[in-house]
Structure formats: structure tokens, C-alpha cells
Amino acid sequence: MHVYIEDIGAHEGEEVTLKGWLHARRSSGRIHFLIVRDGSGFIQAVMSKAAVGDEMFKTADHLSQETSLRVTGTVRADTRAPSGFEIDVKAIEVVGESHDYPITPKEHGVDYLLDRRHLWIRTERQQAILRVRHEIINAVRDFFNARGFILADTPIFTPAACEGTTTLFPAQYFDEQTAYLTQSGQLYNEANAMALGRVYCFGPTFRAEKSKTRRHLTEFWMVEPEMAYADLDDVMQLAEGLLVSIVGRALDKRRRELTVLERDVSKLERVQAPFPRISYDDAVKILQEKGLPFEWGGDFGGPDETALSEHFDRPVMVHRYPTSVKPFYMKPDPQRPEVALGVDVLAPEGYGEIIGGGQRLDDLDLLLKRINEHGLPKEAFDWYIDLRRYGTVPHGGFGMGIERAVAWICGLEHVRETIPYPRMLNRLYP
């Protein structure tokens, strides 16, 4: 009977077959200890010469790392084992040989590993990260689906940019048209919200920023909810609920993986509502009191975000940034037009902005003025302007990058480990 390692606890005392790969092997005289993985977990298979005979035991003498095999044996409880169980081997069958596997237990450089990313993801650490990623994505979908949001995905090919074309990848379209790979589904999502009320899109987005920081990828996944009849407070409440939900889900369902990653889960357990909410003005004061040379009117860089987040043990919401540093579609505060009704959510422990959003500009005349001020081609936005012509309403939403959220929850140094095949300034392989 074939079983997966993650389900092995339900088969104590039974004879089962595992289909997987040899992760590691060591021998002690007449016993082989085989660490087998099958994608769902790792387990030790104990193979004694007395149980399998000389010929099969000798076969195992020469098995090398990542040889694919079928292992048949009896499941035995063992409190010393990480999974709580081991396999007493009765037979093995080699499916595919592996020789001179390039990723060994010794230390390798990051570039060496990234060149072999297709193999690096087989390691226990990388599998743990990708399992946490999977859980977070599921948690995001469950969060919005349970609250009546409709998934309404938006185009990847777009005729224009949300914020100008300087950070977009152009793509040759038909009849010598230039399209762009999307950097956000937000504008289309606003139209979807006018039809469906509460919506979200969830897919790959692309930024052609020549950035080499540990927080940036050129291709990443983003979830973007949008709500009709919503203001800034509604947006902040939704963002807070989402982060509490996904962190709780990771703690509940992926604690074993977080243990593999040596994550200090006590810091994640503090991620509870309510989150602190501070104005941009207050944030500037905090930075200046820390001695940072920051002047009102600028946008925060990575070091600024890190310095702010050090004040709090959970995500902090910074709202009402200067209108000048926010995109054309952000609604100015009617009480104070020099600031926008926007919010950035900064993760603790120096992980920076993981959510950005706010209330959208719903006034037709002001929107036309902002498009003109930003030097954007009005004709490319005619459809978007229509949303203000035909039943405009207050509305808002945000975007959350999955990779930054995974990096924070897993406690990773760099976002490159949060996606199976990272795309960065100098990396398009494999």
C-alpha cells in the first residue's frame, strides 16, 4: 500500500510502500539508515542485513544522494524520530540512479545554489519555505472567499501603466503595438468592484526596477482586494484582518516547517489586532528623534521602514502620506489635501512594507487633473475615467506581495527563497 510520509502516523504497525528519493544515507555495520523524502516529508528507513538479505543490503551500499526509489517496510513509532515514526525496511527498488549530485551537505555559495535552483528546492529548508508559501496563499484565498469577495483576475498584458511606464517591461503585441506586463491589477479591479462590490485579483506582477535589495523581485505574486463604498478605515481594517489571519494559519498548520526554519514563533504569536496606527507626520517625528536625516515630504526607504518597525512588536500602519509621493489615483484628504488617504503596513523585524493601499480618487474632475499633472496619456485611461462618469462611489483597496509576506513569516534574509524560481535584476536562469 502506497502512503505519503505526511500520513505515515495513520499506519503504525502496517506494511507500506514509500515512493521517493534518498536524501541521505549512513551505515553502521549491518544496518543502513536511509533518510527518504517524498515531497510530503522526510523519514528514516532502517534497513538491516538480517531483514533484507545480503544482496539487497549490498545494493543499498552504493545508493547515492537523490537516487529515486521505492521503499517497502513496516511503520514503527519512535519518539526520537522528528516525525515520531520510522520504517523498518523489507525491500527497496531503485527507480532512477543519481550520480555526483551537485548540492551536497557542505556549504555552497548563493549564486551556485541559484544556478541550480531546480535542485536546491529539494532541500528540507527550501521545501519548508515553499510549503509555508502554499499555506499563506490558501489562507489568503480562504480569507477573502469567506467574506464574500469575488475572485476577478485582471490582465497581465496592459496598454498602460498604473504609475507611468518607467518601471514596466514592454512586450511586443500584434500590429506593432506595445503592451506592458502588469505591475498591478488595481485599475481593472476598481472596475470589477463597481460590478461585483467586493473583489480581489491574485496573480503575477512585474516591476522593471533595477533594484538589488533583499526585498525586491522583478516578478512576484500579489493579491489585491478592492471594495466599493469603502473608505480608508475600511481598507485598514481589512488589511489588519488579513495579516492576523495568514499568520495564525501558518502557526496552526505549518509549525513543523517554521521549526525547520528555526523561526522564533513567539514573535509571530504577537501578531494580533489591533495594530498600531500612526500618521506619516508621527512617523517622521519618530525618525527624526532617532537621529535619521529625514525631512517631511519624502517617501520612506528601507532603512526608514526598518527604524519605524523597531518601535512595535507587530505590524504598524502608517497612513496619510504626502500626496506628492503617492500615485495619481490616490484620494487626497478633504480636510488636508497635501496628504493622501493611503496606508502602508510595515512588518516588524525590519521586513518593511508588505501592504500598500488606500482610498481611491472618485472625483471625475480631480482625476482628470491628476492624470494631466502626471503626464499620463488620457486616452489610455478613458475606460478608467468612465468609472467616475457612471455612478462613482467612494472605494478603496490594497496590494500585498506574497513573497514579502512569506519572507517575514518564515524569518528569511532575502525574498529570493520565497518563490520557486526567482527573477531578479541579474537572474533569468533557470
C-alpha positions as CSV (number, residue, x, y, z in Angstrom):
1,M,0.0,0.0,0.0
2,H,1.5,3.3,-1.1
3,V,1.3,6.1,1.5
4,Y,2.8,9.6,1.8
5,I,5.2,10.4,4.6
6,E,2.9,13.1,5.9
7,D,0.2,10.5,6.5
8,I,2.5,7.9,8.0
9,G,1.2,8.2,11.5
10,A,-2.1,6.6,10.5
11,H,-0.4,3.4,9.5
12,E,1.6,2.4,12.6
13,G,2.3,-1.4,12.5
14,E,1.3,-1.7,8.8
15,E,3.4,-2.6,5.8
16,V,3.6,0.3,3.5
17,T,5.5,1.5,0.4
18,L,7.0,4.9,0.0
19,K,7.9,6.4,-3.4
20,G,10.5,9.0,-3.1
21,W,14.2,9.9,-3.2
22,L,17.2,9.2,-1.0
23,H,18.1,12.4,0.9
24,A,21.0,11.0,2.9
25,R,22.5,7.7,4.0
26,R,24.7,6.4,6.7
27,S,25.7,2.9,7.7
28,S,26.6,1.1,10.9
29,G,28.0,-2.3,10.2
30,R,25.0,-4.4,9.4
31,I,22.4,-1.6,9.3
32,H,21.8,1.2,6.8
33,F,20.0,4.3,7.9
34,L,18.3,5.9,4.9
35,I,16.6,9.3,5.0
36,V,13.9,9.2,2.4
37,R,11.8,12.1,1.2
38,D,8.7,12.0,-1.0
39,G,7.7,15.7,-1.3
40,S,5.4,15.5,1.7
41,G,8.1,14.9,4.3
42,F,11.2,13.2,5.4
43,I,11.5,9.9,7.3
44,Q,14.3,7.5,8.4
45,A,14.1,4.0,6.9
46,V,16.2,1.4,8.9
47,M,17.5,-1.4,6.8
48,S,19.1,-4.4,8.5
49,K,21.0,-7.1,6.6
50,A,19.1,-9.7,8.6
51,A,15.8,-8.5,7.4
52,V,16.5,-8.0,3.7
53,G,19.4,-10.4,2.9
54,D,22.9,-9.9,1.7
55,E,22.1,-9.0,-1.9
56,M,19.6,-6.2,-1.2
57,F,21.7,-4.9,1.6
58,K,24.7,-4.7,-0.7
59,T,22.6,-2.8,-3.2
60,A,22.0,-0.1,-0.6
61,D,25.7,0.2,0.0
62,H,26.1,2.2,-3.2
63,L,22.9,4.3,-3.2
64,S,23.8,8.0,-3.6
65,Q,22.0,11.2,-2.8
66,E,18.8,11.8,-4.8
67,T,18.5,8.3,-6.1
68,S,14.8,7.7,-6.6
69,L,13.4,4.6,-5.1
70,R,10.5,2.6,-3.7
71,V,10.9,1.5,-0.1
72,T,8.6,-1.1,1.4
73,G,8.6,-1.8,5.2
74,T,6.7,-1.6,8.4
75,V,5.8,1.6,10.2
76,R,7.2,1.8,13.7
77,A,6.7,4.5,16.3
78,D,9.9,6.1,17.6
79,T,9.8,9.2,19.8
80,R,13.4,10.0,18.9
81,A,12.5,10.5,15.2
82,P,11.5,14.0,14.1
83,S,8.2,12.7,12.6
84,G,7.7,10.3,15.5
85,F,7.9,7.3,13.2
86,E,10.5,5.2,11.3
87,I,10.2,2.5,8.7
88,D,11.7,-1.0,9.2
89,V,12.7,-1.9,5.6
90,K,11.7,-5.2,4.0
91,A,12.6,-4.3,0.4
92,I,13.9,-1.4,-1.8
93,E,13.6,-0.9,-5.5
94,V,15.8,1.6,-7.4
95,V,13.8,3.6,-9.9
96,G,16.4,6.1,-11.1
97,E,20.1,6.4,-10.3
98,S,21.7,9.6,-9.3
99,H,25.5,10.2,-9.5
100,D,27.6,13.1,-8.4
101,Y,24.7,15.2,-7.2
102,P,25.9,18.8,-7.2
103,I,24.3,20.0,-4.0
104,T,25.9,18.3,-1.0
105,P,25.6,18.9,2.8
106,K,28.7,21.1,2.6
107,E,28.3,24.9,2.4
108,H,27.6,26.4,-1.1
109,G,27.5,30.0,-2.2
110,V,24.2,31.7,-3.1
111,D,25.0,32.1,-6.8
112,Y,26.0,28.4,-7.0
113,L,22.7,27.4,-5.4
114,L,20.6,29.8,-7.5
115,D,22.2,28.4,-10.7
116,R,20.9,25.1,-9.5
117,R,17.6,26.3,-8.1
118,H,15.8,23.4,-9.8
119,L,17.7,21.1,-7.5
120,W,18.1,23.4,-4.5
121,I,14.3,23.3,-3.9
122,R,14.7,19.6,-3.0
123,T,16.4,20.5,0.3
124,E,14.4,20.4,3.6
125,R,14.7,24.1,4.2
126,Q,13.5,25.1,0.7
127,Q,10.7,22.7,0.9
128,A,9.6,24.1,4.2
129,I,9.6,27.7,2.8
130,L,7.5,26.6,-0.2
131,R,5.0,24.8,2.0
132,V,4.6,27.9,4.1
133,R,4.1,29.9,0.9
134,H,1.4,27.4,-0.2
135,E,-0.3,27.8,3.2
136,I,-0.3,31.5,3.0
137,I,-1.7,31.6,-0.5
138,N,-4.5,29.2,0.7
139,A,-5.1,31.4,3.7
140,V,-5.4,34.5,1.6
141,R,-8.0,32.9,-0.7
142,D,-9.9,31.5,2.2
143,F,-9.9,34.9,4.0
144,F,-11.5,36.7,1.0
145,N,-13.8,33.9,-0.1
146,A,-15.2,33.7,3.4
147,R,-16.0,37.4,3.4
148,G,-18.0,37.4,0.2
149,F,-15.2,38.7,-2.1
150,I,-15.3,37.5,-5.7
151,L,-12.1,36.5,-7.4
152,A,-12.0,38.5,-10.6
153,D,-8.5,38.3,-12.2
154,T,-7.1,41.1,-14.3
155,P,-4.9,41.2,-17.4
156,I,-1.2,40.6,-17.4
157,F,-0.9,42.4,-20.8
158,T,-1.9,46.0,-20.3
159,P,-1.9,49.0,-22.7
160,A,-0.7,51.5,-20.0
161,A,0.8,51.7,-16.5
162,C,-0.8,52.4,-13.2
163,E,2.1,54.8,-12.3
164,G,3.8,55.6,-15.6
165,T,5.9,53.2,-17.8
166,T,9.3,53.8,-16.2
167,T,9.2,50.6,-14.2
168,L,7.3,48.4,-16.7
169,F,8.5,45.6,-19.0
170,P,7.4,46.4,-22.6
171,A,6.2,43.4,-24.7
172,Q,5.7,43.4,-28.5
173,Y,2.0,43.0,-29.2
174,F,0.2,42.5,-32.5
175,D,0.4,45.1,-35.4
176,E,3.4,46.7,-33.8
177,Q,1.5,47.7,-30.7
178,T,3.5,47.9,-27.4
179,A,1.9,46.2,-24.4
180,Y,3.3,46.1,-20.9
181,L,3.5,43.4,-18.3
182,T,1.3,44.5,-15.5
183,Q,2.7,46.0,-12.3
184,S,-0.8,45.8,-10.6
185,G,-4.3,44.8,-11.3
186,Q,-5.7,47.6,-9.3
187,L,-7.2,49.8,-12.0
188,Y,-9.1,46.9,-13.6
189,N,-10.0,45.8,-10.1
190,E,-11.7,49.1,-9.5
191,A,-13.9,48.4,-12.5
192,N,-14.6,44.9,-11.2
193,A,-15.6,46.3,-7.8
194,M,-18.2,48.6,-9.5
195,A,-19.8,45.5,-10.9
196,L,-19.3,43.0,-8.1
197,G,-19.0,45.1,-4.9
198,R,-16.1,43.2,-3.2
199,V,-13.4,41.7,-5.4
200,Y,-9.8,40.5,-5.4
201,C,-7.3,39.6,-8.1
202,F,-4.4,37.3,-7.4
203,G,-1.6,36.7,-9.9
204,P,1.9,37.6,-11.1
205,T,3.0,41.2,-11.4
206,F,6.2,42.7,-12.8
207,R,8.4,45.6,-11.9
208,A,11.3,46.7,-14.0
209,E,13.1,48.5,-11.2
210,K,16.8,48.0,-11.2
211,S,16.9,47.2,-7.5
212,K,19.2,44.8,-5.8
213,T,17.8,44.9,-2.3
214,R,16.8,41.9,-0.3
215,R,13.1,42.9,-0.6
216,H,12.8,43.1,-4.4
217,L,12.0,40.7,-7.2
218,T,11.2,41.6,-10.8
219,E,8.4,39.0,-10.9
220,F,6.3,38.4,-7.9
221,W,2.7,37.5,-6.9
222,M,0.3,40.0,-5.4
223,V,-3.2,39.8,-4.0
224,E,-5.3,42.9,-4.5
225,P,-8.7,43.3,-2.9
226,E,-10.9,46.3,-3.8
227,M,-14.2,47.4,-2.2
228,A,-17.0,49.7,-3.4
229,Y,-18.4,52.0,-0.8
230,A,-15.2,51.8,1.3
231,D,-13.0,54.4,3.0
232,L,-9.5,54.4,4.4
233,D,-10.6,53.0,7.7
234,D,-12.3,50.1,5.9
235,V,-9.1,49.4,4.0
236,M,-7.0,49.4,7.2
237,Q,-9.4,47.1,8.9
238,L,-9.4,44.6,6.1
239,A,-5.6,44.7,5.9
240,E,-5.3,44.1,9.6
241,G,-7.7,41.1,9.4
242,L,-5.8,39.6,6.5
243,L,-2.4,39.7,8.2
244,V,-3.8,38.3,11.5
245,S,-5.5,35.5,9.6
246,I,-2.5,34.4,7.5
247,V,0.0,34.5,10.4
248,G,-2.4,32.5,12.5
249,R,-2.9,29.9,9.7
250,A,0.9,29.5,9.4
251,L,1.3,29.0,13.1
252,D,-1.6,26.5,13.1
253,K,-0.8,24.5,10.0
254,R,2.9,24.9,9.4
255,R,4.6,24.9,12.8
256,R,6.8,22.0,11.8
257,E,8.1,23.9,8.8
258,L,8.7,27.0,10.9
259,T,10.7,24.8,13.3
260,V,12.8,23.5,10.4
261,L,13.4,27.2,9.5
262,E,14.3,27.9,13.2
263,R,11.7,30.7,13.2
264,D,11.1,32.4,16.5
265,V,7.4,31.8,16.6
266,S,6.9,33.9,19.7
267,K,7.3,37.0,17.6
268,L,4.6,35.7,15.2
269,E,2.3,34.9,18.1
270,R,2.2,38.6,19.0
271,V,0.7,39.5,15.6
272,Q,-2.8,40.2,17.0
273,A,-5.3,43.0,16.4
274,P,-5.4,45.9,16.9
275,F,-2.3,47.0,15.0
276,P,-0.8,50.4,15.9
277,R,-1.8,53.2,13.5
278,I,0.3,56.3,13.1
279,S,0.2,59.2,10.7
280,Y,3.0,59.9,8.3
281,D,3.6,63.1,10.5
282,D,4.1,60.9,13.6
283,A,6.4,58.6,11.6
284,V,8.6,61.5,10.5
285,K,8.9,62.6,14.2
286,I,9.9,59.1,15.2
287,L,12.6,59.0,12.6
288,Q,13.9,62.5,13.5
289,E,14.0,61.6,17.2
290,K,16.1,58.6,16.2
291,G,18.6,60.9,14.5
292,L,17.8,59.9,11.0
293,P,18.1,62.7,8.4
294,F,14.5,62.5,7.1
295,E,12.5,65.5,6.0
296,W,8.7,65.8,5.7
297,G,7.6,65.2,2.1
298,G,9.9,62.3,1.2
299,D,9.0,58.7,0.8
300,F,10.4,56.1,3.2
301,G,13.3,53.9,2.1
302,G,14.1,50.5,3.5
303,P,16.2,51.8,6.4
304,D,13.4,54.2,7.4
305,E,10.8,51.5,7.4
306,T,13.1,49.3,9.5
307,A,13.7,52.0,12.0
308,L,9.9,52.6,12.3
309,S,9.0,49.0,12.7
310,E,11.6,48.6,15.6
311,H,9.1,50.6,17.8
312,F,6.4,47.9,17.6
313,D,6.1,44.2,18.2
314,R,3.5,43.7,15.4
315,P,2.8,45.3,12.0
316,V,2.3,49.1,12.1
317,M,0.0,51.0,9.8
318,V,1.4,54.4,8.6
319,H,-1.4,56.5,6.9
320,R,-1.8,59.8,5.2
321,Y,1.5,60.2,3.2
322,P,2.2,63.3,1.2
323,T,0.1,63.4,-1.9
324,S,3.2,64.1,-3.9
325,V,4.8,60.7,-3.3
326,K,1.6,58.7,-4.0
327,P,0.1,57.7,-7.4
328,F,-2.3,59.8,-9.3
329,Y,-5.3,57.7,-8.3
330,M,-4.9,58.2,-4.5
331,K,-7.6,60.4,-3.0
332,P,-6.4,63.5,-1.1
333,D,-7.7,64.0,2.4
334,P,-10.5,66.5,2.1
335,Q,-9.5,68.1,5.4
336,R,-5.9,68.4,4.3
337,P,-5.3,68.0,0.6
338,E,-1.5,67.8,0.8
339,V,-1.8,64.3,2.3
340,A,-3.4,61.3,0.7
341,L,-5.9,58.8,2.2
342,G,-3.4,56.0,1.8
343,V,-1.8,53.5,4.1
344,D,1.4,51.3,4.2
345,V,1.6,48.4,6.5
346,L,5.1,47.8,7.7
347,A,6.0,44.3,9.0
348,P,8.1,44.1,12.2
349,E,11.7,42.8,12.5
350,G,12.8,45.0,9.6
351,Y,10.8,43.4,6.8
352,G,9.4,46.7,5.5
353,E,6.2,47.4,3.6
354,I,4.1,44.3,2.9
355,I,0.8,46.1,2.2
356,G,0.2,49.3,0.4
357,G,-3.2,50.8,-0.4
358,G,-5.9,53.3,0.5
359,Q,-8.9,55.2,-0.8
360,R,-9.1,55.8,-4.5
361,L,-9.9,59.2,-6.1
362,D,-13.6,59.2,-7.0
363,D,-14.0,62.8,-8.3
364,L,-14.0,63.0,-12.1
365,D,-12.6,66.5,-12.5
366,L,-9.8,65.9,-9.9
367,L,-8.9,62.6,-11.5
368,L,-8.5,64.3,-15.0
369,K,-6.3,66.9,-13.4
370,R,-4.1,64.4,-11.7
371,I,-3.7,62.3,-14.9
372,N,-2.6,65.5,-16.7
373,E,-0.2,66.5,-13.9
374,H,1.5,63.1,-14.0
375,G,1.9,63.4,-17.8
376,L,-0.1,60.3,-18.5
377,P,-1.9,59.6,-21.8
378,K,-5.6,60.4,-21.1
379,E,-6.8,58.2,-24.0
380,A,-5.2,55.1,-22.4
381,F,-7.3,55.8,-19.3
382,D,-10.6,56.6,-20.9
383,W,-12.2,53.4,-19.7
384,Y,-10.9,54.0,-16.1
385,I,-12.3,57.6,-16.2
386,D,-15.7,56.1,-17.1
387,L,-15.9,54.7,-13.6
388,R,-16.2,58.3,-12.4
389,R,-18.8,59.2,-15.1
390,Y,-21.2,56.4,-14.4
391,G,-22.1,56.1,-10.8
392,T,-18.9,56.9,-8.9
393,V,-18.7,55.9,-5.3
394,P,-16.1,56.0,-2.5
395,H,-13.9,52.9,-2.9
396,G,-10.6,51.5,-1.8
397,G,-8.3,48.5,-1.5
398,F,-4.7,47.4,-1.3
399,G,-2.0,45.1,-2.6
400,M,0.0,42.6,-0.7
401,G,3.1,40.9,-2.1
402,I,3.1,37.3,-1.3
403,E,6.9,36.9,-1.3
404,R,7.5,39.7,1.2
405,A,4.8,38.2,3.5
406,V,6.4,34.8,3.2
407,A,9.9,36.2,3.9
408,W,8.6,37.9,7.1
409,I,6.6,34.9,8.3
410,C,9.5,32.5,7.6
411,G,12.1,34.9,9.0
412,L,14.2,34.9,5.8
413,E,17.0,37.2,5.0
414,H,16.1,37.6,1.3
415,V,12.9,37.2,-0.8
416,R,14.7,35.1,-3.4
417,E,14.0,31.9,-1.4
418,T,10.2,32.6,-1.2
419,I,9.4,31.7,-4.8
420,P,10.4,28.5,-6.7
421,Y,12.3,30.4,-9.4
422,P,13.2,34.0,-8.5
423,R,13.6,36.6,-11.2
424,M,15.9,39.4,-10.2
425,L,18.0,42.2,-11.8
426,N,20.8,39.8,-12.8
427,R,18.9,36.5,-12.8
428,L,16.7,34.9,-15.5
429,Y,18.0,31.3,-15.2
430,P,17.0,28.6,-14.6
